[in-house]
Amino acid sequence: MKFLNIMAVASISFAFNIMPYGAYVNYSNKALKDNAYVAGIYASFFKSPFKFEFDAEATKITYKDNTPEWNQQDLTAVVNYYKGYNFAYKIGIHNIFINQNGNKDDYDKVFFLGMLYYKYLKYNVGIDIFYSMYDGFNVTQLSPKIGFNFGNYYSPEGSFYFEARLNQIHISNSNQTPHQDYTNLDFKLQNFKGPWVTTLKGNFGRNAYKVDNGGFVVYNLGNEYKYSVGLKVNYSLNTYSSVGIGYSVSNYKLNIGGNAHSSTVVVEYSRAF
């Protein structure tokens, strides 16, 4: 359960960046969950040729029936290494601490590696490899991606960035989800114009136990998702700070049969030093 949206490789001009954020999730009437609250803080530090990223987050989920509330804390750490002006490598770990009465699975973790080849403000090609360790089973995910820039920043339409990512997910235990193997496609379209950055995101194709946003997002509750779409707008207050607000809708399959959806509102503030 994560809603952090990390900016692209190009945003490493400042040595230190900090971003507090919060989110509210509302579930449809058919869902057993009632609502969820999320609060977190992301920080990064860049000293050539390394960039260090950290994220700490707390999630609370309440249910409509007598199911005990779900409390979760996430701690993520990533080390990025930039070789020259075209290659970027990363290694990281995402720790998940769970506190729910009657739930014996109190700790899960995700290890990940990534490699990216890029031409600044032109295009990039890369792949992320994730290995998630849960209580009694593991999940392997391969996520190759491609992205490219187009348009003119000074034109009336501004400039654009498009990215597509293919996610191949394999779950070691067939009893955890309806399927052991999933193929899922992500897309992202961003528009840059003046102080505004508008991002349209979506993913299509069934998926479960997916890792997203380069390792900062983990869908660890076991639901089988069908699709999600979202829109986010960021506004630069000045050279050093910006604010953002986003809204997304996700559709997933219920364990008791049928489908449900969730609606998420997220707000964030970013400050660079």
C-alpha positions, -999 to 999 in steps of 0.1 A, spaced: 0 0 0 19 30 -13 11 61 -32 44 78 -36 53 90 -71 90 96 -76 102 120 -103 124 109 -132 162 107 -133 164 142 -146 153 157 -113 187 154 -95 199 190 -97 196 197 -60 217 180 -34 189 174 -10 151 170 -14 123 162 11 87 154 3 60 148 29 27 133 15 -6 119 26 -35 100 10 -70 90 17 -85 58 1 -123 51 -1 -135 16 -10 -168 8 -28 -198 -7 -11 -189 -42 -23 -155 -41 -7 -148 -55 28 -125 -26 34 -140 7 45 -112 33 41 -75 38 45 -52 66 56 -16 70 45 11 94 57 47 94 46 79 113 40 104 108 11 139 122 11 168 120 -13 205 131 -13 226 135 -44 264 136 -44 279 126 -77 280 98 -88 255 86 -61 219 94 -52 205 80 -20 167 77 -15 147 69 16 110 67 23 90 60 55 53 55 55 24 45 77 -9 30 65 -41 23 85 -70 3 69 -104 -1 86 -130 -27 76 -168 -28 74 -171 -60 93 -154 -72 125 -120 -77 108 -92 -61 129 -78 -29 114 -47 -32 94 -17 -11 105 14 -11 83 48 7 82 70 8 51 107 16 51 124 18 17 161 26 9 176 29 -26 212 36 -38 216 49 -73 249 50 -92 253 72 -123 280 61 -147 289 89 -170 260 107 -186 241 77 -200 239 49 -175 222 46 -141 221 16 -118 202 10 -85 198 -14 -57 173 -13 -29 151 -29 -3 115 -22 7 106 -34 42 70 -40 52 60 -42 89 24 -54 96 4 -51 128 -30 -68 127 -46 -90 154 -46 -126 143 -22 -121 114 11 -140 119 27 -124 89 43 -94 105 72 -87 82 77 -89 44 104 -75 22 113 -67 -14 148 -67 -29 153 -50 -62 179 -41 -89 176 -17 -118 195 -6 -149 188 24 -171 203 37 -203 192 73 -211 198 103 -233 189 133 -213 156 149 -224 155 124 -254 148 88 -244 156 60 -220 155 22 -219 158 1 -188 147 -29 -166 139 -34 -130 140 -68 -112 120 -74 -80 121 -103 -56 94 -102 -29 95 -125 1 63 -132 19 52 -157 45 53 -191 27 58 -178 -9 79 -155 -31 71 -132 -60 94 -125 -90 88 -95 -112 106 -84 -144 97 -49 -156 114 -36 -188 105 -1 -198 110 25 -225 104 63 -223 109 92 -246 105 130 -247 88 150 -274 73 185 -281 87 220 -274 86 233 -238 82 269 -251 53 260 -274 16 266 -264 13 229 -256 45 225 -237 67 194 -238 58 158 -231 72 126 -217 57 92 -224 67 59 -207 56 23 -211 65 -6 -188 57 -43 -192 54 -62 -159 59 -100 -158 49 -114 -124 54 -149 -112 40 -161 -78 56 -193 -64 26 -206 -46 -6 -212 -67 -28 -211 -36 -22 -173 -30 -40 -160 -61 -62 -172 -90 -32 -173 -113 5 -178 -107 16 -157 -137 5 -122 -147 13 -98 -175 5 -62 -169 12 -29 -188 18 5 -173 18 38 -191 26 73 -181 21 106 -200 34 138 -186 31 174 -198 55 202 -188 44 237 -192 56 267 -172 52 259 -134 28 230 -142 35 193 -145 4 171 -154 7 134 -152 -17 108 -166 -10 72 -154 -27 39 -159 -22 2 -160 -41 -26 -177 -40 -64 -174 -45 -84 -143 -19 -83 -117 -13 -93 -80 15 -86 -55 29 -60 -80 58 -38 -72 55 -3 -87 72 31 -89 107 16 -90 103 -3 -57 86 24 -36 51 10 -41 42 -26 -31 6 -41 -35 11 -66 -7 -26 -73 3 -31 -101 -23 -59 -86 -43 -60 -93 -81 -62 -60 -98 -78 -55 -132 -68 -19 -140 -62 15 -125 -61 51 -139 -51 83 -123 -44 120 -129 -19 141 -109 -11 179 -111 20 195 -96 26 232 -94 61 248 -88 58 276 -61 93 287 -68 127 272 -79 129 251 -47 94 240 -38 62 225 -54 28 212 -44 8 183 -59 -26 167 -58 -37 135 -75 -67 112 -79 -69 76 -90 -94 47 -93 -85 10 -92 -106 -20 -99 -99 -54 -83 -114 -88 -77 -128 -97 -43 -119 -130 -26 -156 -137 -20 -164 -132 -57 -173 -101 -77 -154 -69 -82 -148 -37 -62 -130 -5 -67 -111 20 -46 -107 58 -51 -75 75 -38 -67 112 -32 -31 121 -26 -14 154 -17 23 162 -14 47 190 -9 83 189 -22 112 211 -10 147 211 -24 178 225 -8 
